[in-house]
């Protein structure tokens, strides 16, 4: 089985496990591809970005659907469990033979440009930086079961306010050009 077939199977499994997470992943892929094009990524980088953005939340299949779909605020322990989806995704994709660059993008998509992300890592690849922005945008635009969506004005303010903090400045500039 090649990575394309494996990716399709994983996405079907994610859709069964958490429909809203699957839909979110597909939207993140759309945004990420627009941002990647705006940044002038080469075809191989775009291919990596496409796979990693679709699978960025695949580690959530290891987390209880009832926790993912909870409509009330999460406890600190529950939030810690959800945060581990990046590591679960990395380990799953690594075990299935995905290229390291894709595994790392999935693992690092909640890292921040200023180093204050899940793993306090500063030197992530371009795919992770783009997915970070696309993921954040979609989370604000569509909300979560436990958090309401924001207005376009609120999203724009959040993104511009996090330029150079949460978001790489080049990625942030591209996000603002293609998403607004």
Residue pairs with C-beta under 8 A, 6 or more apart in sequence:
1 9
3 51
3 96
3 97
3 98
6 96
6 98
7 51
7 54
7 55
10 55
10 58
10 61
10 92
11 22
11 25
11 54
11 55
13 61
14 21
14 22
14 25
14 57
14 58
14 60
14 61
15 22
17 60
17 61
17 65
17 68
18 60
18 61
18 65
18 68
18 69
20 69
20 145
21 57
21 60
21 68
24 57
24 138
24 139
24 142
25 53
25 54
25 55
25 56
25 57
26 54
27 138
27 142
28 53
28 54
28 56
28 131
28 134
28 135
28 138
29 50
29 53
29 54
29 134
31 133
31 134
31 137
31 138
31 175
31 178
31 179
32 49
32 50
32 53
32 127
32 130
32 131
32 134
33 46
33 49
33 50
33 53
34 178
34 179
35 130
35 133
35 134
35 171
35 174
35 175
35 178
35 179
36 45
36 46
36 49
36 130
37 46
37 178
38 174
38 177
38 178
39 126
39 130
39 170
39 171
39 174
41 49
41 126
45 126
45 127
48 99
48 101
48 102
48 105
48 127
49 105
49 126
49 127
49 130
49 131
51 98
51 102
52 101
52 102
52 105
52 106
52 109
52 127
52 128
52 131
53 127
53 130
53 131
53 134
55 89
55 93
55 102
55 106
56 89
56 105
56 106
56 109
56 131
56 135
57 85
57 89
58 88
58 89
58 92
58 93
58 106
59 84
59 85
59 86
59 87
59 88
59 89
59 90
59 91
59 92
59 106
60 68
60 82
60 85
60 88
60 89
61 88
61 92
62 84
62 85
62 88
62 92
63 81
63 82
63 84
63 85
63 88
67 74
67 78
67 81
67 82
68 82
68 145
69 145
70 78
70 145
70 146
71 145
71 146
72 146
73 146
74 82
74 146
83 110
83 118
86 106
86 107
86 108
86 109
86 110
86 118
86 119
87 107
89 106
89 107
90 103
90 104
90 106
90 107
93 102
93 103
93 106
94 100
94 103
101 125
101 127
102 127
104 124
104 125
104 128
105 124
105 125
105 127
105 128
105 131
107 119
107 128
108 117
108 119
108 121
108 124
108 125
108 128
108 132
109 128
109 131
109 132
109 135
110 117
110 118
110 119
110 132
110 135
111 117
111 118
111 119
111 120
111 121
111 122
111 124
111 128
111 132
112 132
112 165
112 166
112 167
113 122
113 129
113 164
113 165
113 166
113 167
113 168
113 169
114 122
114 164
114 165
114 166
115 121
115 122
116 165
117 132
124 132
126 171
129 167
129 168
129 171
130 171
132 166
132 167
132 171
133 159
133 167
133 168
133 171
133 172
133 175
134 175
136 158
136 159
136 162
136 166
136 167
137 155
137 159
137 175
137 179
140 149
140 150
140 154
140 155
140 158
141 149
141 150
141 152
141 155
142 149
143 149
143 150
150 158
152 180
156 176
156 180
159 167
159 172
159 175
159 176
160 172
160 176
162 172
163 169
163 172
163 173
164 172
167 175
